[in-house]
């Protein structure tokens, strides 16, 4: 399908043509680039959802040049003034919540409720970090020397690169951009190819809120072109990436070679331990929300469950019933949205089919649909697998959960920790002693007790260990500022 339609927008950045929207690069305050890449609606594969340009290394160079020129003036602006722009942008996102969410559904596939929640999260993130413009960023400390005062300062890195994924296409760009901007950095962001409109909405809100030209730049395109150019440019002082472990580790090598700062949030294979003293129906609701919400397309999603013998049968019955309620379809009207792409859809199919061929029992989630039809995949529950089966150890990134039996708490905890990943982990139990021990010993950056592994508060640190993260600088909360600034200590004598 080919189209030559242009971007129809009002002066506020709200598209007036809901049938077709064209994303473009934003470089030095100008919308540029010939849109030549089509993005189809995953729930309706023949329906065009967006058009976007294929960025080049020259586009990246222009964006970084604009950012480098704009950054000093932006950093010299008082922090409360920078914060006021972020606050205004957050309010604009909230005003435009429904329109943005509908675009998000069409290009990514999640449900309208999930999309509205994500836009609200992006708005809240901008307003949270905007409010930090009024917060102190340094300390006054005593000195061992007479007539001397010591103060500390946080300085902006300069120009930072952001590479963001398709599964939270406006929330993750917001939670990376906001701490970078409030700290005085200029930004060049490469959004995911599958979801160009969501990043465009964020850019429009920042621009309409009064962000100076060149401070926030967007370059669309392929990771191997745009992402690689960002990582290799010596003017990029730091790069924050969310995506696959393989790509992230490759970027880390590039950035480390020139001693630039790098932040990685990567894969997950998140486990939940369900003990005999848990309520099986409540535990099933917790696991289902973590496994099947967001179509399972979250790095924090539950994908493996270890359950003790006394509760196993009741839990599996309850979980199968919960899975049936997650009916996949068009996100505008269904309980579970579509899978984001044909490649991801086939990956989900292959993972379930291979597990069954190896002897696993599929309790629900059988799929024999039209290979050219809507990318809708039912919630799948696998059981009777060995601990080292690929469905238990490898990230699938879909609404698929494996349930395995363990004889006791210690065996279950060891199984949770026996993974190359360490992003989130959970436990369902009424025991305060065991939940406290689990929180202390589980090898993951986020621990959930009687709560889904997916779902995060914006004001607290987020990040993983092992192959899930660089395990250096955390995202979200005030700690997110640490990555985008460097410290300076000042001694003043009188």
C-alpha positions as CSV (number, residue, x, y, z in Angstrom):
1,X,0.0,0.0,0.0
2,X,1.4,3.4,-1.0
3,X,0.4,6.8,0.0
4,X,1.6,10.4,-0.7
5,X,-0.6,12.0,1.9
6,X,0.9,14.7,4.1
7,X,0.7,15.5,7.8
8,X,-2.5,17.4,8.5
9,X,-2.3,19.2,11.9
10,X,-3.6,22.2,13.7
11,X,-1.2,24.8,15.2
12,X,-1.5,22.9,18.5
13,X,-0.1,19.8,17.0
14,X,-3.4,17.8,17.1
15,X,-3.9,16.0,13.8
16,X,-7.1,16.9,12.0
17,X,-7.0,13.9,9.6
18,X,-7.5,10.9,11.9
19,X,-7.4,8.5,8.9
20,X,-3.7,9.0,8.2
21,X,-0.9,10.7,10.1
22,X,2.7,11.2,9.0
23,X,5.5,11.3,11.4
24,X,8.6,13.3,10.5
25,X,12.0,14.0,12.0
26,X,12.2,17.0,14.4
27,X,15.6,18.7,13.9
28,X,16.3,22.1,15.3
29,X,12.6,22.8,15.7
30,X,11.7,21.9,12.1
31,X,9.6,18.9,10.9
32,X,11.7,17.2,8.1
33,X,12.1,14.1,6.1
34,X,10.2,12.3,3.4
35,X,7.9,9.7,4.9
36,X,8.6,6.4,3.1
37,X,8.0,3.7,5.7
38,X,4.5,2.3,6.2
39,X,3.3,1.0,9.6
40,X,0.1,-1.1,9.5
41,X,-2.4,-1.6,12.3
42,X,-1.6,-5.0,13.8
43,X,-5.3,-5.7,14.5
44,X,-6.1,-4.8,10.9
45,X,-3.1,-5.7,8.8
46,X,-4.4,-4.0,5.7
47,X,-5.0,-0.7,7.4
48,X,-2.3,2.0,7.3
49,X,-1.6,3.3,10.8
50,X,1.3,5.7,10.2
51,X,4.0,6.8,7.8
52,X,7.5,7.8,8.9
53,X,10.9,8.7,7.3
54,X,14.0,6.5,7.1
55,X,16.7,8.4,8.9
56,X,20.3,8.5,7.8
57,X,23.6,9.2,9.5
58,X,23.4,12.6,8.0
59,X,20.1,13.2,9.8
60,X,21.6,12.1,13.0
61,X,24.6,14.5,12.5
62,X,22.2,17.4,11.8
63,X,20.2,16.6,15.0
64,X,23.3,16.3,17.1
65,X,24.7,19.6,15.7
66,X,21.4,21.3,16.5
67,X,21.4,19.9,20.0
68,X,25.0,20.9,20.7
69,X,24.2,24.4,19.6
70,X,21.0,24.7,21.7
71,X,22.3,22.9,24.9
72,X,24.3,25.7,26.6
73,X,21.5,28.2,26.6
74,X,19.0,25.5,27.8
75,X,21.4,24.6,30.6
76,X,21.8,28.2,31.7
77,X,18.0,28.7,31.9
78,X,17.0,28.5,35.6
79,X,15.8,25.0,36.5
80,X,12.4,26.2,37.6
81,X,11.9,27.7,34.1
82,X,13.0,24.4,32.5
83,X,10.6,22.6,34.8
84,X,7.7,24.9,33.9
85,X,8.0,23.8,30.2
86,X,8.0,20.1,31.2
87,X,4.9,20.8,33.4
88,X,3.1,22.5,30.5
89,X,4.0,19.7,28.1
90,X,2.6,17.2,30.6
91,X,-0.7,19.1,30.8
92,X,-0.9,19.2,27.0
93,X,-0.5,15.4,26.8
94,X,-3.4,15.1,29.3
95,X,-5.5,17.5,27.2
96,X,-4.8,15.3,24.2
97,X,-5.0,12.0,26.0
98,X,-7.8,10.3,24.0
99,X,-6.5,11.3,20.5
100,X,-2.9,10.2,21.4
101,X,-4.2,6.9,22.9
102,X,-6.2,6.1,19.8
103,X,-3.1,6.6,17.7
104,X,-1.1,4.4,20.1
105,X,-3.7,1.6,19.8
106,X,-3.6,1.7,16.0
107,X,0.2,1.6,15.7
108,X,1.1,-0.6,18.7
109,X,-2.0,-2.7,19.3
110,X,-2.6,-2.5,23.0
111,X,-6.0,-1.8,24.4
112,X,-7.5,1.7,24.6
113,X,-7.6,1.5,28.4
114,X,-3.9,0.6,28.4
115,X,-3.0,3.3,25.9
116,X,-4.9,5.9,27.9
117,X,-3.1,4.8,31.0
118,X,0.3,5.1,29.2
119,X,-0.4,8.6,28.0
120,X,-1.4,9.5,31.6
121,X,1.9,8.0,32.8
122,X,3.8,10.1,30.3
123,X,2.0,13.2,31.4
124,X,2.7,12.4,35.1
125,X,6.4,11.8,34.3
126,X,6.8,15.2,32.7
127,X,5.0,16.9,35.5
128,X,7.0,15.0,38.2
129,X,10.4,15.9,36.7
130,X,9.1,19.4,36.0
131,X,8.4,19.9,39.7
132,X,12.0,18.9,40.4
133,X,13.1,22.2,38.8
134,X,12.3,23.6,42.3
135,X,14.3,21.0,44.2
136,X,17.9,21.3,45.5
137,X,20.4,19.4,43.4
138,X,23.5,19.9,45.6
139,X,24.6,19.9,49.2
140,X,26.4,22.2,51.7
141,X,28.9,20.1,53.7
142,X,31.3,20.9,56.5
143,X,35.1,21.1,55.8
144,X,37.9,20.0,58.0
145,X,39.7,23.2,57.0
146,X,39.1,26.5,58.8
147,X,37.0,29.2,57.1
148,X,36.0,26.9,54.3
149,X,32.7,25.9,53.0
150,X,32.1,22.9,50.7
151,X,29.2,22.7,48.2
152,X,28.4,20.1,45.6
153,X,26.8,20.7,42.2
154,X,25.2,18.6,39.5
155,X,26.1,19.6,35.9
156,X,24.4,18.5,32.7
157,X,26.3,15.9,30.5
158,X,25.6,18.0,27.4
159,X,24.0,16.1,24.5
160,X,22.4,12.7,25.2
161,X,21.0,10.1,22.9
162,X,17.9,8.0,23.7
163,X,16.9,4.8,22.0
164,X,13.4,3.7,23.0
165,X,11.3,0.5,22.3
166,X,7.8,0.0,20.8
167,X,6.0,-1.6,23.7
168,X,5.7,1.7,25.8
169,X,6.1,4.1,22.9
170,X,5.3,7.3,24.7
171,X,5.9,6.4,28.4
172,X,9.5,5.3,28.0
173,X,10.5,8.3,25.8
174,X,9.0,10.5,28.4
175,X,10.7,8.9,31.4
176,X,14.1,9.1,29.6
177,X,13.6,12.6,28.2
178,X,12.2,14.3,31.2
179,X,15.2,13.7,33.6
180,X,17.5,14.5,30.7
181,X,15.8,17.8,30.0
182,X,15.3,19.0,33.6
183,X,19.0,18.4,34.1
184,X,19.9,20.8,31.3
185,X,20.8,18.4,28.6
186,X,19.7,18.5,24.9
187,X,18.2,15.3,23.5
188,X,18.4,13.3,20.3
189,X,15.9,10.4,20.4
190,X,15.5,7.5,18.1
191,X,12.0,6.0,18.6
192,X,11.1,2.5,17.6
193,X,10.3,2.0,13.9
194,X,7.0,0.4,14.7
195,X,5.6,3.3,16.8
196,X,6.6,6.6,15.2
197,X,3.4,8.5,16.1
198,X,3.7,8.2,19.9
199,X,7.1,9.9,20.0
200,X,5.8,12.5,17.6
201,X,3.0,13.4,20.0
202,X,5.6,13.8,22.8
203,X,7.7,16.0,20.6
204,X,4.7,18.1,19.7
205,X,3.7,18.6,23.3
206,X,7.2,19.7,24.2
207,X,7.4,22.0,21.2
208,X,4.0,23.5,21.9
209,X,4.9,24.0,25.6
210,X,7.8,26.4,24.5
211,X,10.8,24.1,24.5
212,X,13.5,26.0,22.5
213,X,14.4,24.7,19.0
214,X,17.2,22.1,19.0
215,X,16.8,21.0,22.6
216,X,14.7,18.0,21.7
217,X,15.3,16.3,18.4
218,X,13.7,13.2,16.9
219,X,15.3,11.0,14.2
220,X,13.2,8.0,12.9
221,X,14.7,5.0,11.2
222,X,16.5,1.7,11.6
223,X,18.5,1.0,14.7
224,X,21.5,-0.3,12.7
225,X,21.6,3.1,11.0
226,X,20.3,5.8,13.3
227,X,21.1,4.0,16.6
228,X,24.6,3.1,15.5
229,X,25.3,6.7,14.4
230,X,24.1,8.0,17.7
231,X,26.2,5.7,19.7
232,X,29.4,6.4,17.7
233,X,29.2,10.2,17.6
234,X,31.7,11.7,20.0
235,X,29.4,14.6,20.8
236,X,26.9,12.2,22.5
237,X,28.0,12.3,26.1
238,X,25.6,9.6,27.3
239,X,23.2,7.1,25.7
240,X,20.1,5.5,27.4
241,X,18.7,2.4,25.7
242,X,15.7,0.2,26.4
243,X,15.4,-2.9,24.2
244,X,16.9,-6.4,23.6
245,X,19.9,-7.7,25.5
246,X,21.8,-8.5,22.4
247,X,21.5,-5.0,20.9
248,X,22.1,-3.3,24.3
249,X,25.4,-5.1,24.9
250,X,26.5,-4.2,21.5
251,X,25.8,-0.5,22.2
252,X,27.6,-0.8,25.5
253,X,30.8,-1.9,23.7
254,X,30.7,1.1,21.4
255,X,30.1,3.6,24.2
256,X,32.6,2.0,26.6
257,X,35.3,2.3,23.9
258,X,35.2,6.1,24.1
259,X,34.3,6.2,27.8
260,X,30.9,7.7,27.2
261,X,28.1,7.1,29.8
262,X,25.7,4.3,28.9
263,X,22.5,3.1,30.5
264,X,20.8,-0.1,29.5
265,X,17.5,-1.7,30.4
266,X,17.1,-4.9,28.5
267,X,15.4,-8.3,28.7
268,X,13.5,-10.1,31.4
269,X,12.2,-13.6,32.2
270,X,10.3,-12.7,35.3
271,X,9.3,-15.4,37.8
272,X,6.6,-15.6,40.4
273,X,6.6,-18.1,43.3
274,X,3.2,-19.2,44.5
275,X,3.1,-20.9,48.0
276,X,0.5,-23.1,49.6
277,X,-0.7,-20.5,52.0
278,X,-1.7,-18.1,49.1
279,X,-5.3,-17.7,48.0
280,X,-5.3,-19.5,44.6
281,X,-7.8,-17.2,43.0
282,X,-6.0,-14.0,44.2
283,X,-2.7,-15.5,43.1
284,X,-4.1,-16.4,39.7
285,X,-5.3,-12.8,39.2
286,X,-1.9,-11.5,40.1
287,X,-0.1,-13.8,37.7
288,X,-2.7,-13.2,34.9
289,X,-2.4,-9.5,35.2
290,X,1.4,-9.7,35.0
291,X,1.4,-12.3,32.2
292,X,-1.4,-11.3,29.9
293,X,-1.9,-7.6,30.5
294,X,-0.3,-5.5,27.8
295,X,-0.5,-8.6,25.6
296,X,2.5,-9.9,27.6
297,X,4.6,-7.4,25.7
298,X,6.5,-5.9,28.7
299,X,10.0,-6.5,29.9
300,X,8.5,-6.8,33.4
301,X,5.8,-9.4,32.4
302,X,5.4,-12.6,34.3
303,X,6.5,-15.5,32.1
304,X,7.4,-18.3,34.5
305,X,5.6,-19.4,37.7
306,X,6.8,-21.9,40.4
307,X,4.0,-23.3,42.5
308,X,4.1,-25.6,45.5
309,X,2.2,-28.9,45.5
310,X,-0.7,-28.1,47.9
311,X,-2.0,-25.2,45.8
312,X,-1.0,-26.4,42.3
313,X,-4.3,-27.8,41.1
314,X,-6.5,-25.0,42.4
315,X,-4.1,-22.4,41.1
316,X,-3.9,-23.9,37.6
317,X,-7.7,-24.1,37.5
318,X,-8.0,-20.4,38.5
319,X,-5.3,-19.2,36.2
320,X,-6.9,-21.0,33.2
321,X,-10.2,-19.3,34.0
322,X,-8.4,-15.9,34.2
323,X,-6.7,-16.5,30.9
324,X,-10.1,-17.0,29.2
325,X,-11.1,-13.5,30.1
326,X,-8.2,-12.0,28.1
327,X,-9.9,-12.2,24.7
328,X,-7.5,-10.8,22.0
329,X,-8.7,-8.5,19.3
330,X,-8.8,-4.9,18.2
331,X,-7.5,-2.8,21.2
332,X,-10.3,-0.3,20.7
333,X,-12.8,-2.9,22.0
334,X,-11.1,-6.1,23.3
335,X,-9.8,-7.2,26.7
336,X,-6.4,-7.9,25.2
337,X,-4.8,-6.1,22.3
338,X,-3.0,-7.4,19.2
339,X,0.6,-8.6,19.0
340,X,2.7,-5.8,17.7
341,X,4.1,-7.3,14.5
342,X,4.1,-10.4,12.3
343,X,7.6,-11.3,13.5
344,X,6.6,-11.2,17.1
345,X,3.4,-13.1,16.4
346,X,5.3,-15.9,14.7
347,X,7.8,-15.9,17.6
348,X,4.9,-16.5,20.0
349,X,3.5,-19.3,17.9
350,X,6.9,-21.0,17.5
351,X,7.6,-20.8,21.2
352,X,4.3,-22.5,22.2
353,X,4.4,-25.0,19.4
354,X,8.0,-26.1,20.2
355,X,7.2,-26.4,23.9
356,X,4.2,-28.7,23.1
357,X,6.3,-30.8,20.7
358,X,8.9,-31.3,23.5
359,X,6.1,-32.7,25.7
360,X,4.6,-29.6,27.5
361,X,0.8,-29.5,28.2
362,X,-1.0,-26.5,26.8
363,X,-3.9,-25.8,29.1
364,X,-5.2,-22.9,27.0
365,X,-4.0,-20.6,24.2
366,X,-4.2,-22.8,21.2
367,X,-3.9,-20.8,18.0
368,X,-4.7,-21.9,14.4
369,X,-5.7,-18.6,12.9
370,X,-5.3,-17.2,9.5
371,X,-1.5,-16.4,9.0
372,X,-2.5,-13.3,7.0
373,X,-5.2,-12.2,9.5
374,X,-5.2,-10.0,12.6
375,X,-2.2,-10.5,14.8
376,X,-4.4,-11.7,17.8
377,X,-2.8,-14.3,20.0
378,X,-4.7,-15.9,22.9
379,X,-3.4,-16.1,26.5
380,X,-1.4,-19.3,26.8
381,X,-0.6,-21.4,29.9
382,X,2.0,-24.2,29.6
383,X,2.8,-26.8,32.2
384,X,4.6,-30.1,32.6
385,X,7.9,-28.6,31.5
386,X,11.5,-29.2,32.7
387,X,13.2,-26.3,34.4
388,X,15.6,-25.9,31.5
389,X,13.1,-25.9,28.7
390,X,13.4,-22.9,26.3
391,X,9.9,-21.7,27.2
392,X,11.1,-21.4,30.8
393,X,14.5,-19.9,30.2
394,X,14.2,-17.7,27.0
395,X,12.3,-14.5,26.7
396,X,9.2,-14.9,24.5
397,X,7.6,-11.4,24.9
398,X,4.1,-12.5,24.5
399,X,1.0,-13.6,26.5
400,X,2.6,-17.0,27.4
401,X,3.3,-18.3,30.9
402,X,4.9,-21.5,32.0
403,X,3.8,-23.1,35.3
404,X,6.2,-25.5,37.1
405,X,5.9,-27.4,40.4
406,X,8.4,-27.0,43.2
407,X,8.4,-29.0,46.4
408,X,9.1,-26.1,48.8
409,X,10.0,-22.4,49.2
410,X,13.8,-22.8,49.0
411,X,13.6,-24.8,45.8
412,X,11.2,-22.2,44.3
413,X,13.5,-19.3,45.3
414,X,16.5,-21.1,43.8
415,X,14.5,-21.5,40.6
416,X,13.6,-17.9,40.5
417,X,17.3,-16.9,40.8
418,X,18.4,-19.5,38.2
419,X,18.1,-17.2,35.2
420,X,20.4,-15.0,33.2
421,X,17.9,-12.2,33.8
422,X,17.1,-10.2,36.9
423,X,14.5,-7.6,36.2
424,X,11.4,-8.3,38.4
425,X,10.4,-11.2,40.6
426,X,7.3,-11.9,42.7
427,X,5.9,-14.0,45.4
428,X,2.3,-14.8,46.4
429,X,2.1,-15.8,50.1
430,X,0.4,-14.7,53.4
431,X,3.7,-15.3,55.3
432,X,5.4,-12.1,56.3
433,X,8.6,-14.0,57.2
434,X,8.9,-15.7,53.7
435,X,8.0,-12.5,51.8
436,X,10.6,-10.6,53.7
437,X,13.2,-13.3,53.1
438,X,12.2,-13.4,49.4
439,X,12.6,-9.6,49.1
440,X,16.1,-9.9,50.5
441,X,17.3,-12.9,48.5
442,X,15.6,-12.8,45.2
443,X,18.1,-11.6,42.5
444,X,16.0,-9.0,40.7
445,X,15.9,-5.2,40.7
446,X,12.2,-5.0,41.5
447,X,10.4,-7.3,43.9
448,X,6.6,-7.7,44.0
449,X,4.8,-9.3,47.0
450,X,1.2,-10.3,46.1
451,X,1.3,-7.9,43.2
452,X,1.8,-8.4,39.4
453,X,5.4,-8.2,38.2
454,X,4.4,-5.7,35.6
455,X,3.5,-2.1,36.7
456,X,5.7,0.5,38.2
457,X,5.4,3.7,40.2
458,X,7.2,6.7,38.5
459,X,8.7,8.1,41.7
460,X,10.8,5.1,42.6
461,X,14.0,3.7,41.0
462,X,13.6,1.1,38.3
463,X,16.2,-1.3,36.8
464,X,17.5,-4.8,36.9
465,X,20.6,-6.9,37.4
466,X,22.4,-9.6,35.4
467,X,21.6,-9.4,31.7
468,X,18.6,-7.2,32.3
469,X,20.6,-4.1,32.9
470,X,24.0,-2.4,33.1
471,X,23.0,-2.3,36.9
472,X,24.6,1.2,37.2
473,X,22.2,4.1,36.9
474,X,18.5,3.5,37.7
475,X,15.6,5.0,35.7
476,X,12.6,6.8,37.2
477,X,12.3,8.7,40.4
478,X,14.9,11.3,41.5
479,X,17.6,8.7,41.0
480,X,17.1,9.1,37.2
481,X,18.8,12.4,37.4
482,X,22.1,10.7,38.3
483,X,22.7,9.3,34.8
484,X,22.1,12.6,33.1
485,X,24.4,14.7,35.4
486,X,27.9,14.6,36.7
487,X,29.1,15.8,40.1
488,X,31.3,18.7,41.0
489,X,32.7,19.6,44.5
490,X,33.5,23.3,45.2
491,X,35.7,24.5,48.1
492,X,35.2,28.1,49.1
493,X,37.5,29.9,51.5
494,X,36.8,33.2,53.2
